Amino acid sequence: MKYKNIVFDYGNVIAKFDGLAILRSFCESQEDADLLRDIVYRQWPDLDRGTLEYDDYLQSTLELTPPRLQDTVRTFFCDWPKEVTHLSNTLAFIKELNERQIPIYLLSNAPTYFADYMADSELLKSFNGVIFSGPIKMAKPDLDIYEYFFKHFNLNPEECFFIDDLPQNIEGAKNAGMDGIVFTGNIDEVKKQIEF
């Protein structure tokens, strides 16, 4: 294989993350989901970056929410991680990598709330190392989170290959010395790139 370590993003690589679809599962109508989308997700990148406290963000979101939908928003903020569905092709690939004893890592933008939710996940126990952005107050595609990742796990960037669904995050990885691919759901293309 061309690389020593494989690094995964979480959302839309390991599991599907469609913000509107997740919100829809908590709403009685598509209209309500459409109404809440801009309110609920307006500062989500700040949650990912860890610069906004989850409970504070919930309170400010409730202040912008019509009273009839406030319970919906409370339930969403509590339970949304349960609605994230895993991608079977990626899970199968992770299993193959584990079987071949190839080190795998996770580097994902996500709120501290999600990091805490995933802390005891059986899936993440199969990874050699896990970094979520919220707890460390850094986020992709900024250079500092990649440098932190390499230093924290004592990895050589040139020996790592990154799989992420966002072009700017792959660009950030390459700026930090790590090759990668913009993931579109095609595991075979990933395997081809890493010569698996």
Solvent accessible surface area in square Angstrom, and as a share of the most:
residue,aa,sasa,rsa
1,M,83,0.37
2,K,118,0.50
3,Y,21,0.08
4,K,123,0.52
5,N,4,0.02
6,I,0,0.00
7,V,0,0.00
8,F,0,0.00
9,D,9,0.05
10,Y,8,0.03
11,G,22,0.21
12,N,54,0.28
13,V,0,0.00
14,I,0,0.00
15,A,0,0.00
16,K,104,0.44
17,F,59,0.25
18,D,57,0.30
19,G,16,0.15
20,L,45,0.23
21,A,53,0.41
22,I,9,0.05
23,L,0,0.00
24,R,86,0.31
25,S,65,0.42
26,F,38,0.16
27,C,11,0.07
28,E,168,0.75
29,S,33,0.21
30,Q,75,0.33
31,E,126,0.57
32,D,14,0.07
33,A,0,0.00
34,D,61,0.32
35,L,81,0.40
36,L,0,0.00
37,R,98,0.36
38,D,104,0.54
39,I,28,0.14
40,V,0,0.00
41,Y,40,0.15
42,R,80,0.29
43,Q,73,0.32
44,W,23,0.08
45,P,91,0.57
46,D,46,0.24
47,L,5,0.02
48,D,23,0.12
49,R,76,0.28
50,G,9,0.09
51,T,89,0.51
52,L,47,0.23
53,E,110,0.49
54,Y,30,0.12
55,D,103,0.53
56,D,86,0.45
57,Y,1,0.00
58,L,30,0.15
59,Q,102,0.45
60,S,38,0.24
61,T,0,0.00
62,L,12,0.06
63,E,145,0.65
64,L,100,0.50
65,T,6,0.04
66,P,41,0.26
67,P,113,0.71
68,R,160,0.58
69,L,8,0.04
70,Q,46,0.20
71,D,101,0.52
72,T,27,0.16
73,V,0,0.00
74,R,110,0.40
75,T,62,0.36
76,F,1,0.00
77,F,2,0.01
78,C,79,0.47
79,D,34,0.18
80,W,7,0.02
81,P,6,0.04
82,K,129,0.54
83,E,72,0.32
84,V,17,0.10
85,T,85,0.49
86,H,84,0.37
87,L,53,0.26
88,S,85,0.55
89,N,96,0.49
90,T,1,0.01
91,L,60,0.30
92,A,54,0.42
93,F,1,0.00
94,I,4,0.02
95,K,128,0.54
96,E,61,0.27
97,L,0,0.00
98,N,52,0.27
99,E,118,0.53
100,R,128,0.47
101,Q,164,0.73
102,I,22,0.11
103,P,35,0.22
104,I,0,0.00
105,Y,21,0.08
106,L,0,0.00
107,L,0,0.00
108,S,2,0.01
109,N,45,0.23
110,A,7,0.06
111,P,4,0.02
112,T,57,0.33
113,Y,67,0.26
114,F,8,0.03
115,A,13,0.10
116,D,96,0.50
117,Y,104,0.39
118,M,11,0.05
119,A,73,0.57
120,D,120,0.62
121,S,24,0.15
122,E,131,0.59
123,L,37,0.18
124,L,16,0.08
125,K,130,0.55
126,S,39,0.25
127,F,17,0.07
128,N,93,0.48
129,G,7,0.07
130,V,50,0.29
131,I,10,0.05
132,F,15,0.06
133,S,0,0.00
134,G,1,0.01
135,P,68,0.43
136,I,40,0.20
137,K,125,0.53
138,M,43,0.19
139,A,3,0.02
140,K,6,0.03
141,P,53,0.33
142,D,56,0.29
143,L,85,0.42
144,D,68,0.35
145,I,0,0.00
146,Y,0,0.00
147,E,94,0.42
148,Y,68,0.26
149,F,0,0.00
150,F,14,0.06
151,K,175,0.74
152,H,105,0.47
153,F,46,0.19
154,N,140,0.72
155,L,26,0.13
156,N,68,0.35
157,P,34,0.21
158,E,137,0.61
159,E,66,0.30
160,C,0,0.00
161,F,1,0.00
162,F,0,0.00
163,I,1,0.01
164,D,0,0.00
165,D,31,0.16
166,L,76,0.38
167,P,81,0.51
168,Q,92,0.41
169,N,5,0.03
170,I,9,0.04
171,E,98,0.44
172,G,5,0.04
173,A,0,0.00
174,K,101,0.43
175,N,107,0.55
176,A,18,0.14
177,G,36,0.35
178,M,1,0.00
179,D,55,0.29
180,G,8,0.08
181,I,25,0.13
182,V,58,0.33
183,F,12,0.05
184,T,122,0.71
185,G,39,0.37
186,N,76,0.39
187,I,17,0.09
188,D,106,0.55
189,E,62,0.28
190,V,0,0.00
191,K,47,0.20
192,K,147,0.62
193,Q,78,0.35
194,I,0,0.00
195,E,111,0.50
196,F,53,0.22
